[in-house]
Amino acid sequence: MSDRTAERVARNDATFREANEHIAERAHTHGVVGLIPFICECAEESCTEIVRLTMDEYAHVRADGAHFLNEHGHVAAAQRHARVVEEHERYTVVEKVGRAGEIARELDPRGS
């Protein structure tokens, strides 16, 4: 696998992360509580899975710029560019590693 694959994985996941940032912002603005529907941030370009998290859970995932929200089992699409760091009842947190992790942190809108 090349750096090009690592970049594709990181950029694809970052695109979903950016969409989720907008969802979180709107939920906060409108005072939404409870479970909020977020988009799976896996590396599978055709993925349309919705993962429901509280704002606190989402903030926890976003605390590290290389961490992404995934539906269970979706880390496989990232191949060797990600690893599972947390398993929860409704979702999985994966960390981009190597060059994909570097790119993911560079693309993090929160700059974490």
Phi and psi restraints in degrees (range 20) as a CNS / XPLOR table:
assign (resid 1 and name C) (resid 2 and name N)
       (resid 2 and name CA) (resid 2 and name C) 1.0 -99.8 20.0 2
assign (resid 2 and name N) (resid 2 and name CA)
       (resid 2 and name C) (resid 3 and name N) 1.0 172.4 20.0 2
assign (resid 2 and name C) (resid 3 and name N)
       (resid 3 and name CA) (resid 3 and name C) 1.0 -61.5 20.0 2
assign (resid 3 and name N) (resid 3 and name CA)
       (resid 3 and name C) (resid 4 and name N) 1.0 -28.8 20.0 2
assign (resid 3 and name C) (resid 4 and name N)
       (resid 4 and name CA) (resid 4 and name C) 1.0 -62.7 20.0 2
assign (resid 4 and name N) (resid 4 and name CA)
       (resid 4 and name C) (resid 5 and name N) 1.0 -41.4 20.0 2
assign (resid 4 and name C) (resid 5 and name N)
       (resid 5 and name CA) (resid 5 and name C) 1.0 -66.0 20.0 2
assign (resid 5 and name N) (resid 5 and name CA)
       (resid 5 and name C) (resid 6 and name N) 1.0 -42.0 20.0 2
assign (resid 5 and name C) (resid 6 and name N)
       (resid 6 and name CA) (resid 6 and name C) 1.0 -59.8 20.0 2
assign (resid 6 and name N) (resid 6 and name CA)
       (resid 6 and name C) (resid 7 and name N) 1.0 -41.6 20.0 2
assign (resid 6 and name C) (resid 7 and name N)
       (resid 7 and name CA) (resid 7 and name C) 1.0 -66.6 20.0 2
assign (resid 7 and name N) (resid 7 and name CA)
       (resid 7 and name C) (resid 8 and name N) 1.0 -42.0 20.0 2
assign (resid 7 and name C) (resid 8 and name N)
       (resid 8 and name CA) (resid 8 and name C) 1.0 -60.7 20.0 2
assign (resid 8 and name N) (resid 8 and name CA)
       (resid 8 and name C) (resid 9 and name N) 1.0 -45.3 20.0 2
assign (resid 8 and name C) (resid 9 and name N)
       (resid 9 and name CA) (resid 9 and name C) 1.0 -60.2 20.0 2
assign (resid 9 and name N) (resid 9 and name CA)
       (resid 9 and name C) (resid 10 and name N) 1.0 -50.1 20.0 2
assign (resid 9 and name C) (resid 10 and name N)
       (resid 10 and name CA) (resid 10 and name C) 1.0 -63.9 20.0 2
assign (resid 10 and name N) (resid 10 and name CA)
       (resid 10 and name C) (resid 11 and name N) 1.0 -44.2 20.0 2
assign (resid 10 and name C) (resid 11 and name N)
       (resid 11 and name CA) (resid 11 and name C) 1.0 -67.8 20.0 2
assign (resid 11 and name N) (resid 11 and name CA)
       (resid 11 and name C) (resid 12 and name N) 1.0 -39.5 20.0 2
assign (resid 11 and name C) (resid 12 and name N)
       (resid 12 and name CA) (resid 12 and name C) 1.0 -62.7 20.0 2
assign (resid 12 and name N) (resid 12 and name CA)
       (resid 12 and name C) (resid 13 and name N) 1.0 -47.5 20.0 2
assign (resid 12 and name C) (resid 13 and name N)
       (resid 13 and name CA) (resid 13 and name C) 1.0 -63.8 20.0 2
assign (resid 13 and name N) (resid 13 and name CA)
       (resid 13 and name C) (resid 14 and name N) 1.0 -38.7 20.0 2
assign (resid 13 and name C) (resid 14 and name N)
       (resid 14 and name CA) (resid 14 and name C) 1.0 -64.9 20.0 2
assign (resid 14 and name N) (resid 14 and name CA)
       (resid 14 and name C) (resid 15 and name N) 1.0 -32.3 20.0 2
assign (resid 14 and name C) (resid 15 and name N)
       (resid 15 and name CA) (resid 15 and name C) 1.0 -63.5 20.0 2
assign (resid 15 and name N) (resid 15 and name CA)
       (resid 15 and name C) (resid 16 and name N) 1.0 -45.4 20.0 2
assign (resid 15 and name C) (resid 16 and name N)
       (resid 16 and name CA) (resid 16 and name C) 1.0 -66.4 20.0 2
assign (resid 16 and name N) (resid 16 and name CA)
       (resid 16 and name C) (resid 17 and name N) 1.0 -38.3 20.0 2
assign (resid 16 and name C) (resid 17 and name N)
       (resid 17 and name CA) (resid 17 and name C) 1.0 -60.9 20.0 2
assign (resid 17 and name N) (resid 17 and name CA)
       (resid 17 and name C) (resid 18 and name N) 1.0 -42.2 20.0 2
assign (resid 17 and name C) (resid 18 and name N)
       (resid 18 and name CA) (resid 18 and name C) 1.0 -62.4 20.0 2
assign (resid 18 and name N) (resid 18 and name CA)
       (resid 18 and name C) (resid 19 and name N) 1.0 -41.4 20.0 2
assign (resid 18 and name C) (resid 19 and name N)
       (resid 19 and name CA) (resid 19 and name C) 1.0 -61.6 20.0 2
assign (resid 19 and name N) (resid 19 and name CA)
       (resid 19 and name C) (resid 20 and name N) 1.0 -41.2 20.0 2
assign (resid 19 and name C) (resid 20 and name N)
       (resid 20 and name CA) (resid 20 and name C) 1.0 -66.9 20.0 2
assign (resid 20 and name N) (resid 20 and name CA)
       (resid 20 and name C) (resid 21 and name N) 1.0 -32.4 20.0 2
assign (resid 20 and name C) (resid 21 and name N)
       (resid 21 and name CA) (resid 21 and name C) 1.0 -61.4 20.0 2
assign (resid 21 and name N) (resid 21 and name CA)
       (resid 21 and name C) (resid 22 and name N) 1.0 -39.2 20.0 2
assign (resid 21 and name C) (resid 22 and name N)
       (resid 22 and name CA) (resid 22 and name C) 1.0 -67.2 20.0 2
assign (resid 22 and name N) (resid 22 and name CA)
       (resid 22 and name C) (resid 23 and name N) 1.0 -40.6 20.0 2
assign (resid 22 and name C) (resid 23 and name N)
       (resid 23 and name CA) (resid 23 and name C) 1.0 -60.7 20.0 2
assign (resid 23 and name N) (resid 23 and name CA)
       (resid 23 and name C) (resid 24 and name N) 1.0 -47.6 20.0 2
assign (resid 23 and name C) (resid 24 and name N)
       (resid 24 and name CA) (resid 24 and name C) 1.0 -61.6 20.0 2
assign (resid 24 and name N) (resid 24 and name CA)
       (resid 24 and name C) (resid 25 and name N) 1.0 -41.7 20.0 2
assign (resid 24 and name C) (resid 25 and name N)
       (resid 25 and name CA) (resid 25 and name C) 1.0 -61.6 20.0 2
assign (resid 25 and name N) (resid 25 and name CA)
       (resid 25 and name C) (resid 26 and name N) 1.0 -45.5 20.0 2
assign (resid 25 and name C) (resid 26 and name N)
       (resid 26 and name CA) (resid 26 and name C) 1.0 -65.8 20.0 2
assign (resid 26 and name N) (resid 26 and name CA)
       (resid 26 and name C) (resid 27 and name N) 1.0 -41.6 20.0 2
assign (resid 26 and name C) (resid 27 and name N)
       (resid 27 and name CA) (resid 27 and name C) 1.0 -61.3 20.0 2
assign (resid 27 and name N) (resid 27 and name CA)
       (resid 27 and name C) (resid 28 and name N) 1.0 -42.8 20.0 2
assign (resid 27 and name C) (resid 28 and name N)
       (resid 28 and name CA) (resid 28 and name C) 1.0 -64.2 20.0 2
assign (resid 28 and name N) (resid 28 and name CA)
       (resid 28 and name C) (resid 29 and name N) 1.0 -46.8 20.0 2
assign (resid 28 and name C) (resid 29 and name N)
       (resid 29 and name CA) (resid 29 and name C) 1.0 -58.3 20.0 2
assign (resid 29 and name N) (resid 29 and name CA)
       (resid 29 and name C) (resid 30 and name N) 1.0 -38.4 20.0 2
assign (resid 29 and name C) (resid 30 and name N)
       (resid 30 and name CA) (resid 30 and name C) 1.0 -95.5 20.0 2
assign (resid 30 and name N) (resid 30 and name CA)
       (resid 30 and name C) (resid 31 and name N) 1.0 6.3 20.0 2
assign (resid 30 and name C) (resid 31 and name N)
       (resid 31 and name CA) (resid 31 and name C) 1.0 66.1 20.0 2
assign (resid 31 and name N) (resid 31 and name CA)
       (resid 31 and name C) (resid 32 and name N) 1.0 30.3 20.0 2
assign (resid 31 and name C) (resid 32 and name N)
       (resid 32 and name CA) (resid 32 and name C) 1.0 -68.1 20.0 2
assign (resid 32 and name N) (resid 32 and name CA)
       (resid 32 and name C) (resid 33 and name N) 1.0 133.8 20.0 2
assign (resid 32 and name C) (resid 33 and name N)
       (resid 33 and name CA) (resid 33 and name C) 1.0 -121.4 20.0 2
assign (resid 33 and name N) (resid 33 and name CA)
       (resid 33 and name C) (resid 34 and name N) 1.0 166.4 20.0 2
assign (resid 33 and name C) (resid 34 and name N)
       (resid 34 and name CA) (resid 34 and name C) 1.0 87.3 20.0 2
assign (resid 34 and name N) (resid 34 and name CA)
       (resid 34 and name C) (resid 35 and name N) 1.0 -152.7 20.0 2
assign (resid 34 and name C) (resid 35 and name N)
       (resid 35 and name CA) (resid 35 and name C) 1.0 -84.4 20.0 2
assign (resid 35 and name N) (resid 35 and name CA)
       (resid 35 and name C) (resid 36 and name N) 1.0 129.1 20.0 2
assign (resid 35 and name C) (resid 36 and name N)
       (resid 36 and name CA) (resid 36 and name C) 1.0 -110.9 20.0 2
assign (resid 36 and name N) (resid 36 and name CA)
       (resid 36 and name C) (resid 37 and name N) 1.0 136.1 20.0 2
assign (resid 36 and name C) (resid 37 and name N)
       (resid 37 and name CA) (resid 37 and name C) 1.0 -79.1 20.0 2
assign (resid 37 and name N) (resid 37 and name CA)
       (resid 37 and name C) (resid 38 and name N) 1.0 117.0 20.0 2
assign (resid 37 and name C) (resid 38 and name N)
       (resid 38 and name CA) (resid 38 and name C) 1.0 -112.2 20.0 2
assign (resid 38 and name N) (resid 38 and name CA)
       (resid 38 and name C) (resid 39 and name N) 1.0 159.7 20.0 2
assign (resid 38 and name C) (resid 39 and name N)
       (resid 39 and name CA) (resid 39 and name C) 1.0 -87.8 20.0 2
assign (resid 39 and name N) (resid 39 and name CA)
       (resid 39 and name C) (resid 40 and name N) 1.0 136.0 20.0 2
assign (resid 39 and name C) (resid 40 and name N)
       (resid 40 and name CA) (resid 40 and name C) 1.0 -57.9 20.0 2
assign (resid 40 and name N) (resid 40 and name CA)
       (resid 40 and name C) (resid 41 and name N) 1.0 131.3 20.0 2
assign (resid 40 and name C) (resid 41 and name N)
       (resid 41 and name CA) (resid 41 and name C) 1.0 -100.0 20.0 2
assign (resid 41 and name N) (resid 41 and name CA)
       (resid 41 and name C) (resid 42 and name N) 1.0 34.5 20.0 2
assign (resid 41 and name C) (resid 42 and name N)
       (resid 42 and name CA) (resid 42 and name C) 1.0 -78.7 20.0 2
assign (resid 42 and name N) (resid 42 and name CA)
       (resid 42 and name C) (resid 43 and name N) 1.0 173.2 20.0 2
assign (resid 42 and name C) (resid 43 and name N)
       (resid 43 and name CA) (resid 43 and name C) 1.0 -83.5 20.0 2
assign (resid 43 and name N) (resid 43 and name CA)
       (resid 43 and name C) (resid 44 and name N) 1.0 -4.0 20.0 2
assign (resid 43 and name C) (resid 44 and name N)
       (resid 44 and name CA) (resid 44 and name C) 1.0 -77.8 20.0 2
assign (resid 44 and name N) (resid 44 and name CA)
       (resid 44 and name C) (resid 45 and name N) 1.0 111.6 20.0 2
assign (resid 44 and name C) (resid 45 and name N)
       (resid 45 and name CA) (resid 45 and name C) 1.0 -60.6 20.0 2
assign (resid 45 and name N) (resid 45 and name CA)
       (resid 45 and name C) (resid 46 and name N) 1.0 -27.7 20.0 2
assign (resid 45 and name C) (resid 46 and name N)
       (resid 46 and name CA) (resid 46 and name C) 1.0 -94.5 20.0 2
assign (resid 46 and name N) (resid 46 and name CA)
       (resid 46 and name C) (resid 47 and name N) 1.0 4.2 20.0 2
assign (resid 46 and name C) (resid 47 and name N)
       (resid 47 and name CA) (resid 47 and name C) 1.0 -66.1 20.0 2
assign (resid 47 and name N) (resid 47 and name CA)
       (resid 47 and name C) (resid 48 and name N) 1.0 134.5 20.0 2
assign (resid 47 and name C) (resid 48 and name N)
       (resid 48 and name CA) (resid 48 and name C) 1.0 -128.6 20.0 2
assign (resid 48 and name N) (resid 48 and name CA)
       (resid 48 and name C) (resid 49 and name N) 1.0 19.8 20.0 2
assign (resid 48 and name C) (resid 49 and name N)
       (resid 49 and name CA) (resid 49 and name C) 1.0 -67.4 20.0 2
assign (resid 49 and name N) (resid 49 and name CA)
       (resid 49 and name C) (resid 50 and name N) 1.0 143.7 20.0 2
assign (resid 49 and name C) (resid 50 and name N)
       (resid 50 and name CA) (resid 50 and name C) 1.0 -108.6 20.0 2
assign (resid 50 and name N) (resid 50 and name CA)
       (resid 50 and name C) (resid 51 and name N) 1.0 133.0 20.0 2
assign (resid 50 and name C) (resid 51 and name N)
       (resid 51 and name CA) (resid 51 and name C) 1.0 -121.7 20.0 2
assign (resid 51 and name N) (resid 51 and name CA)
       (resid 51 and name C) (resid 52 and name N) 1.0 128.1 20.0 2
assign (resid 51 and name C) (resid 52 and name N)
       (resid 52 and name CA) (resid 52 and name C) 1.0 -99.5 20.0 2
assign (resid 52 and name N) (resid 52 and name CA)
       (resid 52 and name C) (resid 53 and name N) 1.0 126.8 20.0 2
assign (resid 52 and name C) (resid 53 and name N)
       (resid 53 and name CA) (resid 53 and name C) 1.0 -135.3 20.0 2
assign (resid 53 and name N) (resid 53 and name CA)
       (resid 53 and name C) (resid 54 and name N) 1.0 158.1 20.0 2
assign (resid 53 and name C) (resid 54 and name N)
       (resid 54 and name CA) (resid 54 and name C) 1.0 -79.4 20.0 2
assign (resid 54 and name N) (resid 54 and name CA)
       (resid 54 and name C) (resid 55 and name N) 1.0 165.9 20.0 2
assign (resid 54 and name C) (resid 55 and name N)
       (resid 55 and name CA) (resid 55 and name C) 1.0 -61.9 20.0 2
assign (resid 55 and name N) (resid 55 and name CA)
       (resid 55 and name C) (resid 56 and name N) 1.0 -37.8 20.0 2
assign (resid 55 and name C) (resid 56 and name N)
       (resid 56 and name CA) (resid 56 and name C) 1.0 -64.1 20.0 2
assign (resid 56 and name N) (resid 56 and name CA)
       (resid 56 and name C) (resid 57 and name N) 1.0 -41.6 20.0 2
assign (resid 56 and name C) (resid 57 and name N)
       (resid 57 and name CA) (resid 57 and name C) 1.0 -63.6 20.0 2
assign (resid 57 and name N) (resid 57 and name CA)
       (resid 57 and name C) (resid 58 and name N) 1.0 -43.2 20.0 2
assign (resid 57 and name C) (resid 58 and name N)
       (resid 58 and name CA) (resid 58 and name C) 1.0 -63.7 20.0 2
assign (resid 58 and name N) (resid 58 and name CA)
       (resid 58 and name C) (resid 59 and name N) 1.0 -42.7 20.0 2
assign (resid 58 and name C) (resid 59 and name N)
       (resid 59 and name CA) (resid 59 and name C) 1.0 -60.1 20.0 2
assign (resid 59 and name N) (resid 59 and name CA)
       (resid 59 and name C) (resid 60 and name N) 1.0 -36.9 20.0 2
assign (resid 59 and name C) (resid 60 and name N)
       (resid 60 and name CA) (resid 60 and name C) 1.0 -64.2 20.0 2
assign (resid 60 and name N) (resid 60 and name CA)
       (resid 60 and name C) (resid 61 and name N) 1.0 -44.6 20.0 2
assign (resid 60 and name C) (resid 61 and name N)
       (resid 61 and name CA) (resid 61 and name C) 1.0 -60.4 20.0 2
assign (resid 61 and name N) (resid 61 and name CA)
       (resid 61 and name C) (resid 62 and name N) 1.0 -44.3 20.0 2
assign (resid 61 and name C) (resid 62 and name N)
       (resid 62 and name CA) (resid 62 and name C) 1.0 -76.4 20.0 2
assign (resid 62 and name N) (resid 62 and name CA)
       (resid 62 and name C) (resid 63 and name N) 1.0 -3.2 20.0 2
assign (resid 62 and name C) (resid 63 and name N)
       (resid 63 and name CA) (resid 63 and name C) 1.0 -65.2 20.0 2
assign (resid 63 and name N) (resid 63 and name CA)
       (resid 63 and name C) (resid 64 and name N) 1.0 -19.9 20.0 2
assign (resid 63 and name C) (resid 64 and name N)
       (resid 64 and name CA) (resid 64 and name C) 1.0 -125.0 20.0 2
assign (resid 64 and name N) (resid 64 and name CA)
       (resid 64 and name C) (resid 65 and name N) 1.0 125.8 20.0 2
assign (resid 64 and name C) (resid 65 and name N)
       (resid 65 and name CA) (resid 65 and name C) 1.0 -64.5 20.0 2
assign (resid 65 and name N) (resid 65 and name CA)
       (resid 65 and name C) (resid 66 and name N) 1.0 -12.6 20.0 2
assign (resid 65 and name C) (resid 66 and name N)
       (resid 66 and name CA) (resid 66 and name C) 1.0 -101.0 20.0 2
assign (resid 66 and name N) (resid 66 and name CA)
       (resid 66 and name C) (resid 67 and name N) 1.0 1.8 20.0 2
assign (resid 66 and name C) (resid 67 and name N)
       (resid 67 and name CA) (resid 67 and name C) 1.0 -96.4 20.0 2
assign (resid 67 and name N) (resid 67 and name CA)
       (resid 67 and name C) (resid 68 and name N) 1.0 141.8 20.0 2
assign (resid 67 and name C) (resid 68 and name N)
       (resid 68 and name CA) (resid 68 and name C) 1.0 -136.5 20.0 2
assign (resid 68 and name N) (resid 68 and name CA)
       (resid 68 and name C) (resid 69 and name N) 1.0 150.7 20.0 2
assign (resid 68 and name C) (resid 69 and name N)
       (resid 69 and name CA) (resid 69 and name C) 1.0 -85.8 20.0 2
assign (resid 69 and name N) (resid 69 and name CA)
       (resid 69 and name C) (resid 70 and name N) 1.0 127.1 20.0 2
assign (resid 69 and name C) (resid 70 and name N)
       (resid 70 and name CA) (resid 70 and name C) 1.0 -132.3 20.0 2
assign (resid 70 and name N) (resid 70 and name CA)
       (resid 70 and name C) (resid 71 and name N) 1.0 150.0 20.0 2
assign (resid 70 and name C) (resid 71 and name N)
       (resid 71 and name CA) (resid 71 and name C) 1.0 -68.2 20.0 2
assign (resid 71 and name N) (resid 71 and name CA)
       (resid 71 and name C) (resid 72 and name N) 1.0 152.5 20.0 2
assign (resid 71 and name C) (resid 72 and name N)
       (resid 72 and name CA) (resid 72 and name C) 1.0 -54.8 20.0 2
assign (resid 72 and name N) (resid 72 and name CA)
       (resid 72 and name C) (resid 73 and name N) 1.0 133.9 20.0 2
assign (resid 72 and name C) (resid 73 and name N)
       (resid 73 and name CA) (resid 73 and name C) 1.0 85.3 20.0 2
assign (resid 73 and name N) (resid 73 and name CA)
       (resid 73 and name C) (resid 74 and name N) 1.0 -3.7 20.0 2
assign (resid 73 and name C) (resid 74 and name N)
       (resid 74 and name CA) (resid 74 and name C) 1.0 -85.9 20.0 2
assign (resid 74 and name N) (resid 74 and name CA)
       (resid 74 and name C) (resid 75 and name N) 1.0 -2.2 20.0 2
assign (resid 74 and name C) (resid 75 and name N)
       (resid 75 and name CA) (resid 75 and name C) 1.0 -65.4 20.0 2
assign (resid 75 and name N) (resid 75 and name CA)
       (resid 75 and name C) (resid 76 and name N) 1.0 -23.6 20.0 2
assign (resid 75 and name C) (resid 76 and name N)
       (resid 76 and name CA) (resid 76 and name C) 1.0 -57.7 20.0 2
assign (resid 76 and name N) (resid 76 and name CA)
       (resid 76 and name C) (resid 77 and name N) 1.0 -32.8 20.0 2
assign (resid 76 and name C) (resid 77 and name N)
       (resid 77 and name CA) (resid 77 and name C) 1.0 -64.1 20.0 2
assign (resid 77 and name N) (resid 77 and name CA)
       (resid 77 and name C) (resid 78 and name N) 1.0 -25.1 20.0 2
assign (resid 77 and name C) (resid 78 and name N)
       (resid 78 and name CA) (resid 78 and name C) 1.0 -83.1 20.0 2
assign (resid 78 and name N) (resid 78 and name CA)
       (resid 78 and name C) (resid 79 and name N) 1.0 -6.3 20.0 2
assign (resid 78 and name C) (resid 79 and name N)
       (resid 79 and name CA) (resid 79 and name C) 1.0 53.6 20.0 2
assign (resid 79 and name N) (resid 79 and name CA)
       (resid 79 and name C) (resid 80 and name N) 1.0 -126.8 20.0 2
assign (resid 79 and name C) (resid 80 and name N)
       (resid 80 and name CA) (resid 80 and name C) 1.0 -86.1 20.0 2
assign (resid 80 and name N) (resid 80 and name CA)
       (resid 80 and name C) (resid 81 and name N) 1.0 6.8 20.0 2
assign (resid 80 and name C) (resid 81 and name N)
       (resid 81 and name CA) (resid 81 and name C) 1.0 -93.6 20.0 2
assign (resid 81 and name N) (resid 81 and name CA)
       (resid 81 and name C) (resid 82 and name N) 1.0 5.2 20.0 2
assign (resid 81 and name C) (resid 82 and name N)
       (resid 82 and name CA) (resid 82 and name C) 1.0 -152.5 20.0 2
assign (resid 82 and name N) (resid 82 and name CA)
       (resid 82 and name C) (resid 83 and name N) 1.0 157.6 20.0 2
assign (resid 82 and name C) (resid 83 and name N)
       (resid 83 and name CA) (resid 83 and name C) 1.0 -141.7 20.0 2
assign (resid 83 and name N) (resid 83 and name CA)
       (resid 83 and name C) (resid 84 and name N) 1.0 149.7 20.0 2
assign (resid 83 and name C) (resid 84 and name N)
       (resid 84 and name CA) (resid 84 and name C) 1.0 -73.5 20.0 2
assign (resid 84 and name N) (resid 84 and name CA)
       (resid 84 and name C) (resid 85 and name N) 1.0 129.7 20.0 2
assign (resid 84 and name C) (resid 85 and name N)
       (resid 85 and name CA) (resid 85 and name C) 1.0 -112.3 20.0 2
assign (resid 85 and name N) (resid 85 and name CA)
       (resid 85 and name C) (resid 86 and name N) 1.0 -22.4 20.0 2
assign (resid 85 and name C) (resid 86 and name N)
       (resid 86 and name CA) (resid 86 and name C) 1.0 -150.6 20.0 2
assign (resid 86 and name N) (resid 86 and name CA)
       (resid 86 and name C) (resid 87 and name N) 1.0 140.6 20.0 2
assign (resid 86 and name C) (resid 87 and name N)
       (resid 87 and name CA) (resid 87 and name C) 1.0 -117.5 20.0 2
assign (resid 87 and name N) (resid 87 and name CA)
       (resid 87 and name C) (resid 88 and name N) 1.0 129.2 20.0 2
assign (resid 87 and name C) (resid 88 and name N)
       (resid 88 and name CA) (resid 88 and name C) 1.0 -124.7 20.0 2
assign (resid 88 and name N) (resid 88 and name CA)
       (resid 88 and name C) (resid 89 and name N) 1.0 171.3 20.0 2
assign (resid 88 and name C) (resid 89 and name N)
       (resid 89 and name CA) (resid 89 and name C) 1.0 -58.8 20.0 2
assign (resid 89 and name N) (resid 89 and name CA)
       (resid 89 and name C) (resid 90 and name N) 1.0 -41.7 20.0 2
assign (resid 89 and name C) (resid 90 and name N)
       (resid 90 and name CA) (resid 90 and name C) 1.0 -105.6 20.0 2
assign (resid 90 and name N) (resid 90 and name CA)
       (resid 90 and name C) (resid 91 and name N) 1.0 -8.5 20.0 2
assign (resid 90 and name C) (resid 91 and name N)
       (resid 91 and name CA) (resid 91 and name C) 1.0 -161.3 20.0 2
assign (resid 91 and name N) (resid 91 and name CA)
       (resid 91 and name C) (resid 92 and name N) 1.0 169.1 20.0 2
assign (resid 91 and name C) (resid 92 and name N)
       (resid 92 and name CA) (resid 92 and name C) 1.0 -123.8 20.0 2
assign (resid 92 and name N) (resid 92 and name CA)
       (resid 92 and name C) (resid 93 and name N) 1.0 143.1 20.0 2
assign (resid 92 and name C) (resid 93 and name N)
       (resid 93 and name CA) (resid 93 and name C) 1.0 -106.0 20.0 2
assign (resid 93 and name N) (resid 93 and name CA)
       (resid 93 and name C) (resid 94 and name N) 1.0 125.5 20.0 2
assign (resid 93 and name C) (resid 94 and name N)
       (resid 94 and name CA) (resid 94 and name C) 1.0 -116.0 20.0 2
assign (resid 94 and name N) (resid 94 and name CA)
       (resid 94 and name C) (resid 95 and name N) 1.0 151.0 20.0 2
assign (resid 94 and name C) (resid 95 and name N)
       (resid 95 and name CA) (resid 95 and name C) 1.0 -113.5 20.0 2
assign (resid 95 and name N) (resid 95 and name CA)
       (resid 95 and name C) (resid 96 and name N) 1.0 127.6 20.0 2
assign (resid 95 and name C) (resid 96 and name N)
       (resid 96 and name CA) (resid 96 and name C) 1.0 -73.4 20.0 2
assign (resid 96 and name N) (resid 96 and name CA)
       (resid 96 and name C) (resid 97 and name N) 1.0 138.6 20.0 2
assign (resid 96 and name C) (resid 97 and name N)
       (resid 97 and name CA) (resid 97 and name C) 1.0 -121.9 20.0 2
assign (resid 97 and name N) (resid 97 and name CA)
       (resid 97 and name C) (resid 98 and name N) 1.0 161.8 20.0 2
assign (resid 97 and name C) (resid 98 and name N)
       (resid 98 and name CA) (resid 98 and name C) 1.0 62.9 20.0 2
assign (resid 98 and name N) (resid 98 and name CA)
       (resid 98 and name C) (resid 99 and name N) 1.0 -140.9 20.0 2
assign (resid 98 and name C) (resid 99 and name N)
       (resid 99 and name CA) (resid 99 and name C) 1.0 -61.3 20.0 2
assign (resid 99 and name N) (resid 99 and name CA)
       (resid 99 and name C) (resid 100 and name N) 1.0 -35.8 20.0 2
assign (resid 99 and name C) (resid 100 and name N)
       (resid 100 and name CA) (resid 100 and name C) 1.0 -62.4 20.0 2
assign (resid 100 and name N) (resid 100 and name CA)
       (resid 100 and name C) (resid 101 and name N) 1.0 -38.2 20.0 2
assign (resid 100 and name C) (resid 101 and name N)
       (resid 101 and name CA) (resid 101 and name C) 1.0 -65.7 20.0 2
assign (resid 101 and name N) (resid 101 and name CA)
       (resid 101 and name C) (resid 102 and name N) 1.0 -41.3 20.0 2
assign (resid 101 and name C) (resid 102 and name N)
       (resid 102 and name CA) (resid 102 and name C) 1.0 -61.3 20.0 2
assign (resid 102 and name N) (resid 102 and name CA)
       (resid 102 and name C) (resid 103 and name N) 1.0 -46.2 20.0 2
assign (resid 102 and name C) (resid 103 and name N)
       (resid 103 and name CA) (resid 103 and name C) 1.0 -65.6 20.0 2
assign (resid 103 and name N) (resid 103 and name CA)
       (resid 103 and name C) (resid 104 and name N) 1.0 -42.7 20.0 2
assign (resid 103 and name C) (resid 104 and name N)
       (resid 104 and name CA) (resid 104 and name C) 1.0 -58.3 20.0 2
assign (resid 104 and name N) (resid 104 and name CA)
       (resid 104 and name C) (resid 105 and name N) 1.0 -42.8 20.0 2
assign (resid 104 and name C) (resid 105 and name N)
       (resid 105 and name CA) (resid 105 and name C) 1.0 -66.8 20.0 2
assign (resid 105 and name N) (resid 105 and name CA)
       (resid 105 and name C) (resid 106 and name N) 1.0 -39.0 20.0 2
assign (resid 105 and name C) (resid 106 and name N)
       (resid 106 and name CA) (resid 106 and name C) 1.0 -62.9 20.0 2
assign (resid 106 and name N) (resid 106 and name CA)
       (resid 106 and name C) (resid 107 and name N) 1.0 -34.2 20.0 2
assign (resid 106 and name C) (resid 107 and name N)
       (resid 107 and name CA) (resid 107 and name C) 1.0 -89.6 20.0 2
assign (resid 107 and name N) (resid 107 and name CA)
       (resid 107 and name C) (resid 108 and name N) 1.0 -0.9 20.0 2
assign (resid 107 and name C) (resid 108 and name N)
       (resid 108 and name CA) (resid 108 and name C) 1.0 -66.7 20.0 2
assign (resid 108 and name N) (resid 108 and name CA)
       (resid 108 and name C) (resid 109 and name N) 1.0 116.6 20.0 2
assign (resid 108 and name C) (resid 109 and name N)
       (resid 109 and name CA) (resid 109 and name C) 1.0 -64.6 20.0 2
assign (resid 109 and name N) (resid 109 and name CA)
       (resid 109 and name C) (resid 110 and name N) 1.0 -20.2 20.0 2
assign (resid 109 and name C) (resid 110 and name N)
       (resid 110 and name CA) (resid 110 and name C) 1.0 -88.1 20.0 2
assign (resid 110 and name N) (resid 110 and name CA)
       (resid 110 and name C) (resid 111 and name N) 1.0 -9.3 20.0 2
assign (resid 110 and name C) (resid 111 and name N)
       (resid 111 and name CA) (resid 111 and name C) 1.0 66.2 20.0 2
assign (resid 111 and name N) (resid 111 and name CA)
       (resid 111 and name C) (resid 112 and name N) 1.0 25.7 20.0 2
